[in-house]
Amino acid sequence: MAYGVDDSGFILKRLENILDDAKAKIRAKYPEALLTDETIEGQFINIASDVWSIIWEGLQDVYHASHIQFAENASLDFLIALNNMQRRAATKSKLPNVVITGVPATSIPAGFRAYASTSANLIWETVASAVVGPGGTVTTDFYCTVTGPNDISTSTLDTILTPITGITAVDNPDTTLTGSDIETDAELLARRNNEIANSQGGSHYGLYNAINNLNVDETLRIIEFIRIISNRTDSVDAGNRPAHSFEAILTDAATYTSVSVANGTINNSTNTLTVVGQDVSGIYSVDDIIAISSDYNTFAKEKFTITGVSFAAGNTTITLNANYKGSSTAVANTWTVTGKDDDIALAIWQAQAGGIPSYGTANITTEDIEGRDQVVCFSHPAPIDIYLDLTLTVSSPLTSDEETDLKEKIVEWGNNLGIGQAVIVFGYNCLVGQLDNEKITDVVVNIDTVFPPVAGDNNIAISNGTTAEVQYSRWSTANIRLF
């Protein structure tokens, strides 16, 4: 029997086969040799055969490492790179809009830490400096110091770990944006198989995957919603999409604006990008994601989270969350900084079918494979602010904390409804279902998209893109009044 690689694959030579083969070859040359386990010769054959068995198993592992269905860890990473993919890194959870209370004008440096006494093992910190405002509070974002799907309940961040004179309290009124663990082999292989099966040939799956792939190398989850709507008819549809066109609708956490930088320098010792002669501080802000053309990354631009932006002496200094891997301190080079929309446009162009036009409210110019300009269209959903008045009948007055808790629960529910989801006042998963305080015996609801709300007990329709632009409801405790 032949061992090794043949037309059927890899045939492993097992320990018993190695022993039998070794004994047969020795007996063929020395017929009188004693090869039992009790003899020195027998022991030598056993030891040598065991070593060769390990070598054969190693050869089998190497063979399997070149096959996508058997590859693991780094070997799988190398193989999926052939599909222009990479394993999704672990990300950190985010506490958005944390309220820090203190004496007005008190400075809070980046790295300010706090934790919830109910989850003392999770430490949260800021990545940007802040200053307490005239009202005695400042709002900023906190990130968990460790990666993974870490979560704490709203209004449980209560213990300051970095004492600062003048800072008295912290609170997290919004829901945690949970991070993730590093993508497992099974998850990576399933995603790869799904993308290969659906391809990027202009199908809904292909367009979805192409856009969603922009999340792979981010430190934060950016593309938060994707929807593809096609008009397969021969005429303009109710959503104003031309015949035989498609509209990609998405929302993300990064800036929508793009800016080209004629002169920019990278300094890896300070993790900064200096934009020469341009004030982009009004365009980019902390927590935005920027992409920088790279001579290191051959597949895409390198992307970074902005942790600070300042403008002085004609130049903008953008502080990045990590070292740039291309040329450092490259004073003579020209750098391009783009917003997320440029990356989205390129991803759509590379995935859409030839001859099928894109439609949308955003019109971004990208380049095709021959370097020619192509206009790609897509849309961002429009926010619809919700104003709510609740006239409550109660058995006893609600406390200030109970009123705050009631508003926060409504806001959390409303902001999690999703894109294109109507606001239902009564019924399944409804607005009044959030009024779970036992003191409340009755309620009159006035809800509207204008202030003051004048509609009584009416549901609010939110467009899903079928007949108008896609919308989503936007909620704030400032827009809720209790009577």
Secondary structure, 3 states (H helix, E strand, C coil): CCCEEECCEEECCCHHHHHHHHHHHHHHHCCCCCCCCCCHHHHHHHHHHHHHHHHHHHHHHHHHHCCCCCCCHHHHHHHHHHHCCCCCCCEEEEEEEEEEEECCCCEECCCCEEEECCEEEEEEEECCCEECCCCCEEEEEEEEEEECCCCCCCCCEEEECCCCCCEEEEECCCCCECCECCCCHHHHHHHHHHHHHHCCCCCHHHHHHHHHHHHCCCCCCCEEEEEEEEECCCCCCCCCCCCCEEEEEEEECCCCCCCCCCCEEEECCCCEEEEECCCCCCCCCCCCEEEECCCCCCCCCEEEEEEEEEEECCEEEEEECCCCCCCCCCCCCCCCEECHHHHHHHHHHHHCCCCCCEECCEEEEEECCCCCEEEEEEECCEEEECEEEEEEEECCCCCHHHHHHHHHHHHHHHHCCCCCCCECCCCCCCCHHHCCCCCEEEEEEEEECCCCCCCECCCECCCCCCCCCCEEEECCHHHEEEC
